[in-house]
Amino acid sequence: MAEIKDPENTIIIELKDGNVVIELLPDVAPQHSERMKELARAGEYDNVAFHRVIDGFMAQTGDVQHGDMEDGFNIRMAGTGGSSLPNLPAEFSKLPHDRGTLGAARSANPNSANSQFFINFKDNHFLNGQYTVYGRVIEGMGHVDAITRGEPPANPDRMISVKVAADV
């Protein structure tokens, strides 16, 4: 297991092949980091599909409204919803969208991020300054690389469970 320096700001995502450990960046994006912890603690991310997975780009998930594969799942709607919580303002920083970073998915409005996020498969610097970076994978990137591709995938992978390390 990766060395977890701050369990309160570390997320553990269980995938079919193993765990992905994400270090949140509350000093850079406090509202986005807090939102992820809030939704994880409420169990909202459990069983949510990776609805948009583009080879050489990123894997997107986190639609807690339409993406829960155990409750009201609709692959055609996945990617259009969020949580019952209000949208978040952009928290842009100088941090680049490097391989393994976590970015906040949103609509055309920069202040529309809610529950959805993506993990970059490679350095995607064309996203810099346009999407909030609020975490980075510190262990398990190989499991992210193994997520089934598609827009949407025919048989999408899911986040089996998402926990804050301090609660495990």
C-alpha positions in Angstrom: 0.0 0.0 0.0 1.2 3.5 -0.8 2.4 5.6 2.1 -0.7 7.6 3.2 0.6 10.9 4.7 -2.9 12.4 5.3 -5.7 9.8 5.7 -8.3 12.5 5.9 -7.4 13.7 2.4 -6.8 10.4 0.8 -9.4 8.5 -1.3 -9.4 4.7 -1.9 -11.3 3.6 -4.9 -11.9 -0.1 -5.3 -11.9 -1.3 -8.9 -12.4 -4.8 -10.3 -8.6 -5.3 -10.5 -7.6 -3.6 -7.2 -7.5 -0.4 -5.3 -6.6 3.1 -6.6 -5.2 5.5 -4.0 -5.8 9.2 -4.6 -4.1 12.0 -2.7 -6.5 15.0 -2.6 -5.1 18.5 -2.8 -7.2 20.6 -0.4 -4.5 23.3 -0.3 -5.1 23.8 -4.1 -8.8 23.0 -4.5 -10.5 22.9 -1.0 -14.1 22.8 -2.2 -13.6 20.1 -4.8 -11.6 18.0 -2.3 -14.3 18.4 0.4 -17.0 17.5 -2.1 -15.3 14.2 -3.0 -15.0 13.3 0.6 -18.6 14.2 1.3 -19.9 12.1 -1.5 -17.6 9.2 -0.7 -18.7 9.2 3.0 -22.4 9.2 1.9 -21.7 6.1 -0.3 -22.8 8.1 -3.4 -19.8 7.0 -5.6 -20.3 3.3 -4.8 -21.2 1.3 -8.0 -20.9 4.3 -10.3 -19.9 3.6 -13.9 -17.0 4.9 -15.8 -19.2 6.2 -18.6 -16.6 7.9 -20.8 -13.2 6.3 -21.2 -11.1 7.5 -24.1 -7.9 5.7 -24.9 -4.8 7.9 -24.6 -6.9 10.6 -22.8 -8.9 9.9 -19.6 -11.4 7.9 -17.7 -14.5 9.8 -16.5 -16.9 8.8 -13.8 -18.8 10.2 -10.8 -22.4 10.7 -12.2 -24.1 9.8 -9.0 -27.5 10.6 -10.5 -27.5 8.4 -13.6 -24.4 6.3 -13.2 -25.1 4.1 -10.2 -25.1 0.6 -11.8 -27.2 -0.8 -8.9 -29.8 2.0 -8.7 -31.5 3.7 -11.6 -28.6 3.1 -14.0 -29.1 4.7 -17.5 -26.0 4.5 -19.7 -27.6 6.9 -22.2 -28.0 9.5 -19.4 -24.7 8.8 -17.6 -22.5 11.8 -17.8 -25.4 14.3 -17.7 -26.1 14.3 -14.0 -24.6 15.3 -10.7 -25.4 15.1 -7.0 -28.2 16.9 -5.1 -25.5 19.3 -3.9 -24.9 22.7 -5.5 -22.4 23.1 -8.3 -18.9 24.2 -7.4 -17.0 27.3 -8.5 -13.8 26.6 -10.5 -10.6 26.3 -8.5 -8.1 26.7 -11.3 -4.4 26.5 -10.4 -1.0 26.2 -11.9 -1.0 22.4 -11.4 -0.8 20.7 -14.8 -3.1 17.9 -16.0 -0.4 15.2 -15.8 -0.8 11.5 -16.0 -2.7 10.3 -12.9 -4.1 13.6 -11.9 -7.8 14.0 -11.0 -9.8 16.7 -12.8 -13.3 18.0 -12.2 -15.6 17.3 -15.1 -18.0 20.1 -15.9 -20.2 21.5 -18.7 -19.2 24.5 -20.8 -19.7 26.7 -17.7 -16.4 26.7 -15.6 -18.5 26.9 -12.4 -20.6 23.8 -13.1 -18.5 21.0 -11.6 -20.5 18.8 -9.2 -19.7 15.1 -8.6 -18.1 14.0 -11.9 -14.4 13.6 -12.3 -11.8 12.2 -14.6 -8.4 10.6 -14.2 -5.8 11.4 -16.9 -4.2 8.5 -18.7 -1.4 10.7 -19.9 -0.2 14.3 -19.7 -3.1 16.4 -21.1 -1.7 19.9 -20.7 -4.2 21.4 -23.2 -6.7 21.1 -20.2 -4.5 23.3 -18.0 -6.3 26.3 -16.5 -9.6 25.1 -17.9 -10.5 22.2 -15.5 -9.8 22.1 -11.7 -7.1 19.6 -10.7 -7.8 18.4 -7.2 -6.0 15.1 -6.7 -3.4 12.6 -8.0 -3.2 8.9 -8.1 -0.4 7.7 -5.8 -1.0 4.0 -6.2 -2.9 1.8 -8.6 -2.6 3.7 -11.9 -2.2 0.3 -13.6 -5.8 -0.5 -12.5 -6.9 2.8 -14.0 -5.2 1.9 -17.3 -7.2 -1.3 -17.4 -10.6 0.4 -17.3 -12.8 -0.6 -20.2 -12.8 1.9 -23.0 -15.8 3.5 -24.8 -18.1 6.5 -25.0 -20.0 4.8 -23.4 -18.3 1.4 -23.0 -20.6 -1.5 -24.0 -19.9 -3.1 -20.6 -18.7 -0.3 -18.4 -16.4 -0.8 -15.4 -17.5 0.7 -12.1 -16.1 2.1 -8.8 -17.1 -0.7 -6.5 -16.5 1.4 -3.5 -15.0 4.8 -2.7 -13.8 5.5 0.8 -11.9 8.2 2.7 -8.7 6.5 4.1 -9.3 8.0 7.5 -12.6 6.0 7.7 -11.2 2.6 6.7 
